[in-house]
Amino acid sequence: MGTTQLETVPEPKYWHLKTVLSEALDQDFAVGEVLPNERELAARFGVARATLRQALEQLELEGRLQRRRGVGTTVAPPRVGVAVGSTQHGWPAEGVDGWEPVDAAETLPPAAVRALLGTGGAGTFAADQPVHTVRRTRVAQGQAVAAELLYVPAASVPGLSTIEAPAGPARARAVLRELQRLVLEGQDRSVELGSARADDAKELDRLPGAPVLLVTTRYFTAAGTAAVSVATYRADTCRLTFGDSGDVQITHEPRVAS
């Protein structure tokens, strides 16, 4: 990366520096490569370290860079793609799109999830009624990019045996297998921007409160809502696009230098 004169640029210095750095990432660096330290970069571009940090933070937010503990700032891999449009039908399953079961336990669902479980003809879901809560993680290129909590009422998986798989990933797989026995009538999804909770932040190697995408999915059978999924995606790994059909998708597109 060469130096550039920033003093006469009318836009904020950090914003112009971000553009210059972005072009250098496309041309001079490979995915996973570690950038020079802040002192060296600031000297090359003739800017204060505070200005450099603002540019690096913006690139990190846009998913171009990753800051890894004990390693430094590295070039981020391509964004992960996951369809969230209504054309994607199917129960959650092991090993699909990088999703792997982590654990399962009986817990009381949050109020918002409880309200969703009581929709679609299922009736009111009691506040003291526990559900099977399956935790899954989505891994791409060796990195955890999403964490999911799947809430499944006992009535949806009546054949589940506590003896066969009492806990852990085996229990999670058993719940997923039982869901596959049901006839899926449909599903709906919503996407919103949120902040990472402490548990999800730790799993996704982010700081608590970091921006994330929350994808909530309701799965319907003839009896009503059979399960609810709340998946937390790293906001710096996903891109939202709107297709001609109106479906919302999180897709990966190759980066092109501007």
Beta strands, then each sheet from edge to edge (+ up, - down):
strand 1: 65-68
strand 2: 72-75
strand 3: 82-83
strand 4: 99-107
strand 5: 131-140
strand 6: 143-152
strand 7: 186-195
strand 8: 211-221
strand 9: 224-234
strand 10: 240-242
strand 11: 248-250
sheet 1: 1+ 2-
sheet 2: 3+ 11- 10+
sheet 3: 4+ 5- 6+ 9- 8+ 7-
end
